[in-house]
Amino acid sequence: MLNKIILIGRLTDDPELRYTSNGTAVCNFTIAVQRPFKNSGGDYDTDFIDHVIWRKQAETIADRCFKGQLVATEGRLQVRSYETDEGYNRRVSEVVANDVRFLEWPDNEGENSQSSNEPQQKEDAESLDVPF
């Protein structure tokens, strides 16, 4: 059997880091993933997909990721059930991430920058030693 999900999307908010009672780091975040087709109104719909990541990676994500950042996630789908304090049964679907890749990095001022596959044009072209 296979349970593997790979998604690319933007963080909808800053990741939320917390620790379990035994000190294990856990980070929750949501990414917005645009569907690859248009709806009947001619617009693209977006899915908001909850994620959870554990241990050292959780701390790294909470420290280095921010709202609006483009990320790629790889993990597995988990569906769990629980009962609320009021006695209602709830079901939650989320991605348990194994790997998160940063597809954008902040610029020197700490603001959102270009994606990693776009060239950074910080230097004057004449000052570069290029053979062409």
C-alpha positions in Angstrom: 0.0 0.0 0.0 1.1 3.6 -0.6 0.3 6.8 1.3 2.4 9.6 -0.1 1.6 13.2 -0.7 3.7 15.9 -2.4 2.3 19.5 -2.4 3.6 22.9 -3.3 1.8 25.9 -1.9 2.1 29.1 0.2 1.9 29.2 4.0 -1.3 30.8 5.1 0.1 32.0 8.4 3.3 31.7 10.4 3.9 28.1 11.6 2.9 27.3 15.2 5.4 25.5 17.4 4.6 23.8 20.6 6.0 21.0 22.7 4.3 17.8 24.0 4.4 17.0 27.7 7.5 14.9 27.2 9.3 17.7 25.4 8.9 16.7 21.7 8.6 19.6 19.3 5.6 19.6 17.1 4.7 22.3 14.5 1.4 22.9 12.8 1.0 24.9 9.6 -1.4 25.3 6.7 -0.6 25.7 3.0 -2.8 27.1 0.3 -2.6 25.0 -2.9 -4.1 26.2 -6.1 -6.1 23.6 -8.1 -4.7 23.1 -11.7 -8.1 23.8 -13.4 -10.6 26.6 -13.5 -14.1 26.3 -11.9 -17.3 27.1 -13.7 -16.8 30.8 -13.0 -13.4 30.8 -14.7 -11.3 31.1 -11.5 -8.9 28.8 -9.9 -10.1 27.3 -6.5 -7.6 26.9 -3.7 -7.4 24.1 -1.1 -6.1 24.9 2.4 -4.3 21.8 3.7 -3.3 21.4 7.3 0.2 19.9 8.1 2.0 18.7 11.2 5.7 18.0 11.4 7.7 16.7 14.4 11.0 17.0 16.3 14.0 19.0 15.0 12.3 19.7 11.6 9.4 21.2 13.5 11.8 23.7 15.2 13.5 24.5 11.9 10.1 25.2 10.2 8.9 27.4 13.0 12.2 29.3 13.0 12.7 29.8 9.2 9.2 29.8 7.6 6.8 32.7 7.5 3.3 33.6 6.2 3.2 33.7 2.4 6.4 31.7 1.8 6.3 29.1 -1.0 7.2 25.6 0.2 7.1 22.1 -1.0 6.0 19.4 1.4 6.3 15.6 1.3 4.5 13.3 3.7 1.5 11.1 4.3 -2.2 11.7 4.8 -3.5 11.0 8.3 -7.1 11.0 9.2 -7.9 10.9 12.9 -11.0 11.2 15.1 -11.6 12.8 18.4 -14.5 13.9 20.7 -14.9 17.5 21.7 -15.6 18.7 25.3 -19.2 19.1 24.2 -19.4 15.4 23.1 -19.3 15.9 19.4 -17.3 13.5 17.2 -14.9 15.2 14.8 -12.7 14.0 12.0 -9.5 15.7 11.0 -7.4 15.1 7.8 -3.9 16.4 7.8 -0.5 15.8 6.1 2.2 14.4 8.4 5.2 16.0 6.7 8.5 14.2 6.4 10.2 16.9 4.5 9.6 20.6 3.8 11.6 22.4 1.1 11.9 26.2 1.1 11.2 27.4 -2.5 11.6 31.1 -1.6 14.1 32.8 0.7 13.8 36.3 2.3 16.0 39.0 1.0 18.5 41.0 3.1 15.8 43.2 4.5 13.9 40.2 5.8 11.0 40.5 3.3 9.7 37.9 0.9 12.0 37.6 -2.1 12.2 35.8 -5.4 11.9 32.0 -5.8 15.1 30.0 -5.7 15.1 29.3 -9.4 15.0 32.9 -10.4 18.4 34.7 -10.6 19.2 37.3 -7.9 20.1 40.5 -9.6 21.9 42.3 -6.7 25.1 43.1 -8.5 25.8 45.3 -11.6 26.2 43.1 -14.7 29.5 44.8 -15.6 31.1 44.0 -12.3 30.7 40.3 -12.7 33.5 38.2 -14.2 31.5 36.2 -16.8 33.0 34.9 -20.1 30.2 36.2 -22.3 
